[in-house]
Amino acid sequence: MLTLQQLRGDKEAAVRKLAKKGVDAAPIIEKIESLDDRRKAIQLELDNCLAEQNKASKEIGALMSQGKREEAEEKKRFVAELKSRSAELAAEHQSVSNELQSQIVLLPNFPADIVPEGKTAEDNLVVKIDENYTTLPENPLPHWELAKKYDIIDFDLGVKLTGAGFPVYKGKGARLQRALINYFLDCNTAAGYLEVEPPVMVNEASGFGTGQLPDKEGQMYHAQVDNFYLVPTAEVPVTNIYRDCILEEKDFPVKMTAYTPCFRREAGSYGKDVRGLNRLHQFDKVEIVQLSLPEVSYEALDGMVAHVEKIVKALGLPYRILRLCGGDMSFTSALTYDFEVYSEAQKRWLEVSSVSNFESFQANRLKLRYKDADKKTQLAHTLNGSSLALPRIVAALLENNQTPEGIRIPEVLVPYTGFDMID
């Protein structure tokens, strides 16, 4: 959530920055300014009313001690009127404050200055490409056909049990899933991330804290009886561990990693992009999260990007790194780098990771703060990244490593799978 200072300190700059994300913010900011002015005016009147009320209450005692009962009774009636007016002002202040909050949360985060202009994925900037392509057999198969050929993923059985987008992994397919999860977690913990195992359902406050609510409620599975949400990513519960916390400078950086199944409704998705593992309603993902001091958060982001790149590179997959344009960024992000691996059989790039700096946007919602050297309370910065999302990694591994003898397992995974070939 943006702060009032960010919006009112330089209104023209705020409008310009949000325009990069495709948002016409001027009308909303004008309404925010009006509500903020009204809130301040009500607060001033309320403070004056309470001060006058306190003064009059003290005067009543003095009048009574002097035997001036009639004047004291008149003063009591005056205090009663002040109390009534104070209650009205307090209620109005709360109403205006709620409306102000509801308007502020409509606005996405400011994009960083280096975010490219653009509206769609076609406008994203390729900042690095590693074209480690594989020579495949003639007429290579897409992963959904390989999965059926080797009986390692059953999409039809998933439809029977639940519905489309809920595959069943079998045999070496299930072991490959487990191997990837363990490998990713081991890479992350070796890099200094603390492993945590969070719940896969969160409350409304957690969804609000990381920006999924109210922006993405339609894409989340909602257990309405208990008002819990199935997590779309481990980012939500892990970052919320530090909701309503005040840290010290010495506590930074905070680095955490977690594996969770992730659940996304993916409403409106259709066509070739949803075939097989390309887009699922339930999938496995390992996440990394960092809490950082503001002055070094972009160094932290660069370190996270380098860390994810090292993992992707070790899998032997061709990949590229994109800096997302304003129109393709998430609601909460200030700067995002996407990792894509190349699918040789599908002849297309598949996104497998997003690594983002949210600056203070999430921290303001979370009330995640720290005390600086002067003991002043400041907002921290939050970052997160997929490290990694499994479905498209598995799709690329199956397709890019197919041979006439079977599917070759990358060397780094063999200690985790216990086999070097799916045949």
N, C-alpha and C positions, 0 to 999 in steps of 0.2 A: 504494500500500500504506500502510495506517495504521501509525503508530509505536506502540511499547509505551507511550510516555508518553501518547499520545492515548487509548489504551484503558484504562490503569491509573490515569492521573492523576485522572479523574473517571468511574468506571465507570457510575454512574447516568446521567450526561449522554451517554455513549457509547451506551448501550442506547436511550435516548430518541431520539437523533439517527438511529440506524440503523433504528428502528421507523418513522420517516417514509418510509424506502425499502422498507418492508414486510418487514424482516428482524428475526427474533427473535434478537438477538445475545447475550443473557444466557448461554446454555449454552456458546457458543463462547468468549466472553470469560472465563468461569470456567475453561475448559480451558486457555486461553492463560495465565491467571494461574498455574495449577498447573504448567504446563510451564516457565514463566519462573522460578518459584520453584525447581523442580527443577534447572533449568539453572544457576542461581546457586549452589545448594548443591554441585552437582558441581564447578563452577569453583573454589569455595572449597576443597573437599577436594583438588582437583588442584593448586592453587597451594601448599597446605600440603605436599602429598606431594613436589612438585618442590623446594620449599625445603629439606625434610628430606633429600631425596636429594642436593642440592648440598652441604649441610652435612656429611653422612656421607662423601661423596666426598673432601672436603678432609681429613677426619679420617683417612682411610685412608693418605694420604701421610705425615701426621705420625706415625702408628703405625709405618709401615714404617721411617721414618728413625730411630725410637727402638728398632728391633729387635723390636718387639712383633708378630711375624708372625701368631701365633694370633689375637690380637685384631683384626688387620687383615683376616684371612680371614673372621672372623665379621662384620665390618663390610661386607665385600664381598657376603656372602650377604644381608645386610640391604638393601644398595643394590639388589641384583638383585630382591628382593621389591618394593621401592619402584618400580623401573622397570616391573615387571610390572603393579603396581597403577595406575601413571600411564597406561600404555597402555590399560588397561581403562576408566579414567575418561575419557581423551581420546575413546575410541570412543563411550562412553555420552553424553558431552557433545555430540558431533557428531550422534548419533542424536536426542537430545532437541531440539537446535537445529533440525534439519531438520523434525521434527514441529511445533515451534513455528512455524516459517516457513509450513508447509503449512496451519496453522490461521489465521494472520493473513491470508494471501492469499484466504481464503474470504470475507472481509468487504469490502463495498463502501466507497466513500468516504463521509465525512460530508456530508450536504447542508448548504448554507448556511442561515442562520437565515431568510432571506426566501423560501426554497423553499416553495411552497404544499403544504398537506396534500392527499393524494389518492392514488388507486390506479391510475387509467387516464388515457388521453388526454383523456377528457371532463372531467377535473378540472384540466386545465391552465388557467392564467390568461392571458387576452388582455390584453396591456399596451398594444398599439397596433394600429390598423386603418386602412388607407388603401383606401377603397372606390372605386377608380378603374375602375369597371366599363365595359365596352365594349358598344355596341349592335351586336348581331350579326344576320346574315341570319336569316330564319325557318328553323326546324329546323336549327340549327347542327350541324356534324359533329364527333364526337370526333376526337382527333388520329390515331388508328389508321386511321380512314377517310380523313382528309385525306392521310395519308402514302401511302396506296394510290392515291388520286385523282391526286396530283401526282408519284407514283413517286419519293419521296425517302427512304423508309425501307421496307425489305422484311423483315417479320417472318418470313414463311414461308421465305425463303432462309436466314435465321439458324438456323431449326430444322433445315434440311437440312445446313448446315455444322457446326453444333454441337448446338443444342437450344433449347428455349424459353428466352427471357430473354437471347438473344444477337443483337440485331437487326443488320442490315446497312444502313448509311447510304449513299445514292447521290446523285450529282449535287449539286443545291443543298442536299440534306439533309446531305451530307458537308461541304460548304463552310460551312453554318450551324454545324455542330459545331466546325469549326476556327476560325471567326470568334468564337464564344463563348469558346473556350479562350483565344485571343489577347487578346480584349477583357478578360476577367477578369484575366489575368496582367498586362496593362498597367495596369489599375486598381490592382492590388495593388503593383506595383513603384513606381508613382507615389506611393503612400502610404508608401513606405519599406521595403517587404518585399523581401528579397533572394531572387531566383529561384534555385531549385536544381532539378536533374533527378535524382531518386533512383532506385535500383533498384525494380522492381515485385515482387521477391521478397525476403523477409526471413527471417532465421534465428529460432530459438526465443527467443533472448535479446531480440531486438527486439520480438517479440510479447508477451513478458512485461513488457518495460519500459513499454509504453504501456497495458497492461491487457487486451489481447485474449486473452492466454493467462494462466491456464487457463480464463478465463471464457467465451470465444467460439470455442473450437477447432472446434466443430461447424458454425459458420457460415463458416469459412475453407477455401479450397481448399488442400490439403496435398500437396506433392510429396514423397512419403514416402521415396523412394530417397535424396534429398539432405537431407531434413528441412527443406525450405524451405516458406514459406507465401506465396501470392499476396496482395498487400496489399489489405485491405478499404478503405483510405483512405491518402492520402499522409501523414497524421498519423503513421503508424507509422515509416516510414523517416526522415522529416524530424526528428521529435522525437528519435529515437535517434542522430542525428548527435552529440548532446551527452551520450550515455550515458557514465558513468564520467569525467565532466569536472568540474573545479573552476574556476569563473570568478571574476573580480573584480567588485566592484560597478560599476565603470566600464564593464563589458562589456554591461550591460543598458540598454534592452531588446534582446533578440535577436528579430528579426522575419524570418520566412522564408515563401516561397510556392512551391508546386509544382503542376504538373499531372501526374496519372497516370491511367491506366485503373484502375478499382477492381473487385474481384472478391468477390462474396458469394453464398454458396450459397442464402441465403434459404429454408432448410428450413422447411416448414410453411406457407409463404405460398400463398394460393389465393383465388379469387373475383374480384370486380370490381376489387379494389385492385391486382391484378397485370396488368390488361389493358394492352396496348400498352407504353408507356414508364413506366407507373406503378411497376413494380418489376422490376428487371433483375438478372441474374447478373453481367453485365459492363457498366460504364458509365464515362463520363468525369467527372472532378471536378477542380476547382482548389481547393486548400486554403491556408489561412493558419495559421501557427503562431507563437506568441510564448512566449519565456521571460522571466519577470518577477521583480523583487524582490517578496517577499511583501506588503510594505506598500502597493504600488501595483497589485497584480494585478487588483483589481476596477475600477480606473480603466482599466486596459488592456482589460478585458472590455467595458466600456461603449464604448470607442473602436472595438473590433472590431465590435460590434453596429451602431454608427453607420456604419461603413465598408461593411458588407454591405448595410445599408438603402439607402445611397446608390446602390449598384450595382443593386439590385432596382428602386428607384424610377426609375432612368434607363431601364430596359427598358419602363416604362409599364404594368407589371402591377399589378393590385390585390393587396395583400398584407396580412398581419397578423403580429404578433410575439407569441409566446407565452412565458411563463415556465413551464417544465415543473414539474409536481408531483413529489413524492418518488417515487411509484410508477411514473412514466413516464420517470425519468432513467436515464442509463447507469450502469453499475457504477462507473466511474471519476470521474464528474462531481460537482462540488460545487454548481454552478449552471449551468443551460443555458437559452438562449433559442433557440427554433425560429422560422424564417421559413417561412411558407406563402404560396403564391400561389393565386389563385382561378381555377379552371377553369370558364369560362363554359359550355362545352358539356357537361361532366360534372356541373356544379352541385356542386362539392366543392372543398375546400381541399387543396392538394398541398404537402407539405413539401419545401423546396428547400435548407435550410441549418440546421445546428445550430452554435451558438457557445457554447463551454463554458470554464469555469475549473475546472481540476482541483486547484487549490491545490498542496500538496506531495505528493499521492497518487502521481502518476506519477514525480515527481522522486525519491521514496524508492526506488521500484523501479529507476529508472535510475541511481541514485547520482549525480544531477545536483546539484551543490552550488556554493556560492560563499563567498568569505571576506568577512565584514562589516568595518566600520571598525575593530573591535577584533581583526581577524585570526582571528575564530572562524569555524569552518566551519558553514554553515547550508544547509538545503534550499531550492532555488529553487521558484518556482511555474511551472506550464506551462498554456498555453491553446491552443485551436485552434478553427477554424471553417471551414465550407464556404463557398467564395467563388468560384464556386458549384458545386453538383451540376447536371449538364446535363440529365438525362432529363426531369424534370418541368418544368424551365424551358422546354425545347423543346416539351413537350406544351402548356403554357400559352400560349407564344408562337404556336403554330400555331392553337390553338383560339380564343384571344382576338383574333387579328388576321385572321381569315378574312373575306373580302369576296366579293361575286359575281364580282369580277375575279381573285381569287387571294388569297394570304396576304401581308399587308403586313409588311415587315421594319422593326423599330424604327430610328429615325434614327441612334442611336448605333452600331448594328451595320453600317450600310451601307458605311462605309469599310473594314470588315473582310470583308464578304461580296462586295462588288463589284456587288451588285444590290439593288433595293429591293422586289422582289416575287417570290414563288414562284407561277408560273402555268403 
